[in-house]
Amino acid sequence: VEIIPDLSSIQLAFSRIKEPWDDAFLMSLHGGPYPEKRRRLPYEITDIPLLLQKHNKIAILTDKENNPTIIAKSFLKSSALPHFRTSELKIYVCERLGYPDERIIEGTPEEIARMSFNEPNVVIVIRAVEQQTSRAVEKTEAEIRFGLTENDISHYRGLITKDEVRAIVIHKLRLPQRGIFWDIGAGSGSVSIEVARIFPELRIFAIERDEEQIKHIEENIERYGAANVEIIKGEAPDVLPDLPSPDRIFIGGNGGRLKEIMEFINNLRWAGIVVINATTLETFETSFKLLTEANYTVDAVQVQISKLKPLGDKHHLSAQNPVFIITGLRK
């Protein structure tokens, strides 16, 4: 058998717009998403704004569902946009390459979002490099780092996983570079946001029922361009069946439904780590019992933080409430 390859649609598309393609990120949306929630393409439409923070040039294979119009609309509502403007983006839609009715359309996300296109087509998104240099300070602030403080994260009434506790929780989770992370009872989203900045390719689902808290999560997502965080409005375990199967789970709040949540999780066919925060002895006892009875390998630590505070012309260490961090490993 002799195989004689033809030019790829990506090569043709870049030649038509007269752009080099050696530095482009190539991705395919063809054939996705899968109907089964547990299966997905390596990248989806929701990942594109995040990818543009790392790559100035992206080529996308499309299909009827994941078409240029839908791709353009994703930029207009993306939480990643505070770190780049739609005016920085140029979209090329290359229709029916190699056919007599071939057509190349160029436009902004706003313009492309109002159009319809013939099949098959390829989309190329280019982010203007020259506009990034004028925002060097903002870019520096947006760089991925670990160590957000409580003052960096929008929250109210002190309802936030404290800095030191958050650091230990993330350590205990032993998160993979890519996969699915459930943040149950996300509160202000402090854990989700911190994780999103360290692991930009991890899909994070922040589950929260309180409307006030959800507003804070939205503000934090926008502030830090955490495009890989998706807010799930509702109460666990009610909203969990519609989510893809997790690799890691953090339960920061449970609304008094810890047993129901753990029963649902235990019925999943999954292997990974679940971390539970408990501020009362009763929640600690329940967590330990549920994990042990479900044959998890269980570990627990108590975290007691004292912070330096002024006392007249001297200083003292002011103790915060202790927190139990329970870790369950399921193989």
N, C-alpha and C positions, 0 to 999 in steps of 0.2 A: 504494500500500500504506500503510495506516495502522497504526502499531504502538502498542498500548495496553499499557503495562507494568503488571505486578502488583507487589505488595510482595515484596521478596526475603526468603528464609528468614532471613537475618542480621537484617534489620530486625524481622521478627516475633519472633525469638528474644530480642532485646534488649528489645522491648516487653513480652514475657511476664515477664521477670525484673526489669523496671522499672529498667533501667540505661541510661544514655546510651551511644551507640555512636560518637560523633564522635571519641573519643580511642582507639578500639580498633584493634589491628593485625589485619587480615583475611588469612587464608590458606586454601588449599584443599589437602586431601590426597585429593581425589576422583580416582580413576583412577590412582593411583601406589602403589608405585614401578613404573617400567617394567621389564619383563623384561630388556631390554637394559641392561647396566650403564652404558653411556655416556650414557644419557638419564635425566633425573630431573626431578622437579617443582622449581619454584624453592625450595621449602622442604619438608622431610620431618619425620617425627615426631621424629627425633633432634635437629632444630634447635629444637624448641619450648622446652626449658629455657634455651637460650642466648637466645632471643628474649624470654623472660620477664625476663631481666636488663635488658632495654632497654624493654620494654613491660609495663605492669601489667595489661593487658587484651587477650586474644587470642580471636578468634572463628575457629572451624575448621569448614570443610565436610568431612564424613567420607564414607566408603563402607564396604562390608562388611569389607574388609581393614584399613583404617585407621579402626577404630571407637573409641568412647569408652573401652572397657575397655583396649585396647592403649595408647591415649594416656595414660590414668591410670597404667598400669604403667611407662611411660617415665619418669615423675617419680620413681618409687620406686627406680629403679636408676641414675638420672642422676648423672654426675660434676659437674653444675652445682649440686647441692643444697647444698654447703657455703656457698653465697652466698644461699640462701634455703631455708626449711624447708617441708616439705609442709603443715605447720599454717597457713602463710601463704596457701595456695592454696584457692580454692573453685571447684569444677567444676559447671557446669550442663549437663545433657544435655536438649535440647529435641527430643522425639520427634514425628514425624508432624504437624508444624505445619499448622494449617488443617483437619485431619481431625477427625471426631467423637471419635476415640480419642486425641486429642492429650494428651501427658503431659510435664510438666517435672520433672526429677529433679535435686536438689541434693545435693552431698556432697563429702567430702574425696577426695584421690587414692586413699587406702586403701579407702574405701567404694566408689567408682566402679569400682575395679579388680576388685572381687568380684562385680559385677553384669553382666547382659547386657541389650541394648537392641534395640528394634524399629527397623527402617529405614522411611523415611529419618530422619536426625537431624542436629542441629547441636550442636557443643560450644563452650561459652564458658568460658574459664579467667580467673579474676580473682585477682590477687595483692594481698593486703591492704596498702594504703599505710601505714596507721598503724603497722604493725609494723616498717617499714623505718627510720623515724626513730630508733627506739631502738637501731639498729645502725649509726649514722652512721660510726663509726670503721671498722668492718668494710667498709662500702661504699666508704669512701675508699681503703682498702687494695686493694680489688678493681677500682678504676678502671683502664681500659686505659692502659698506659704502655709505654715502651720503655726497656730498660736493666736487666734482671734480672742480678744478679751470681751468681757460682758459689755463694756462700753462700745465695742465695735458692732454689736449685734442688737438690732431693734427688739425690745421686749417691754413688758410692763409688770409692775408690782413685784419685781425680783423673781418672776417665774421663768427661770432659765437654768439649764444645767451649768453649774459653776465651772469656771475655767479648768481647775485642777481635776475635777471629777470627769469633765468632758475628755480631757487628755487620757485619763486612765481607761475610760469606756472605749475610746477609739483604739487604744492599744490592745484591749481585751478582745475586740472584734476581729483583729487580724484580717483586715479587709483585703480582698483581691484587687488587682488592677482593673479588672472588668467583671461584670456580673450584676446581680440584683441585690439591692439593700433596702429593707423595710425599716423605717423609723416610725414606730407605733407610739402614738401620743407625743407627737413631735414638738408640741408647745410652740415656742418662737422659731423653731427650726435650727437651733444652734448646732446640734450634732450633724444634721443634714448638710448645713452650709459648710461647716469645717471639713466634713468628709468630701464634699463636692470639690473643694479647692485642692485637696490632696490627691483625689482619685477622679480626674475629669472624665474618664471613660466608664465610670461606674454609674449604673442607672439607679437613682435614689427616689423612693416613694415616701413622702412625708405625710403620714396619716394623722389628721387632726380634726376634731369635731367643733371646737370653739371658734366662732367667727372672729373674735378679737385677735386670737392667736394666729389665725389664718392670715389676717391682714399683716401681721408682723413677719410671717414667713414670706409672704409676697414681697414685702419691702426688702427683706434680706436677700432674696433671690435676685431682685432687680439691682440692688446695691453691688452685689458681688458677681453678677453675670453668671449665676449658677444654673446654666441651662440644662444640666443633667438632673435637676431636682424637679419632681412632679408632685404637686399637692393633691392629695386624695381627701376630699371633704367628706367627713363621716366618722362613724365610730367602729372601732375594731371589736369583734371580728366580722361585723356585718359587711364591711367593704372589702375584706380581704379576698373573697373568692374570685374577684375580677382582676386580681393582680397576677403578674407572672411569678412563678415560683422563686423564692429568695435563696440567696447564697449566705446572707447574713441578716440577722434581725436584732434590732435594739428596741426594748420596751421601756420607755421613759415614763409613760403614763398609761394607765389601763382602765380608768373610769370604773373601778370596782368589778371589772370583768376579766380579771387575769386568768381564772380557771377556764373560761370559755375561749379566750384567745389561745391559751396553750393547747387546749383540746383540738382546736382547728389546726394549729401549727403541727401538732404531733400526727395528725391524719394526712399531712402532706408527704409525698415521696421526695424527701430532700435530705441532704447532708450538709451540715454547716455549723455555725455558731450563733447562739442566741444569748444576748446580754440583757439582764434585767436590773434596773435601779430600784431600790427600795429604801424608803425613809422611815418605815415602821417595822417593828419586830414581827408583826402579823404578816405583812407583805413578804418579808424575808423568809419566814417560815413556810408560807404558801409556795413561794417560788422554788425554794429548795426541795420541798416535797414533790411538787409537780415534775420538776426536772429529774429527780432521782427515780421516781416511779416510772418515768418514760425512758429509763435506761440511758440518760445523758451522762457523760462524764462531767461532774459538777465541781466548780471551784467558786470560792466566795472571798471577798475582802471587805473590810470596813474602812471607809475613808473618813478621817477626821481632820478637817482643815482649820488651821488657826491663822488669822491674818494680822499683820502689824498695823496697829492703830495708835494715834497720839493719845496720851493721857497726861494732860497738863503740859509740863515742859519735858515729859518723858514719853516712853512708848511701852505698849504692852501687846500681847498676842490675844486677839479676840476670837474665841472658838465659834465655828459655824456648826450647824446640826450635822451629825454623822450620817453617812450614806452607805448602804450596803450595795455592793456591785456583785451580782451573781452571774456566773458564766456557765453555759451548758454547751458541750461539744457533742454533736451527733454525727456518727460516721456511717 
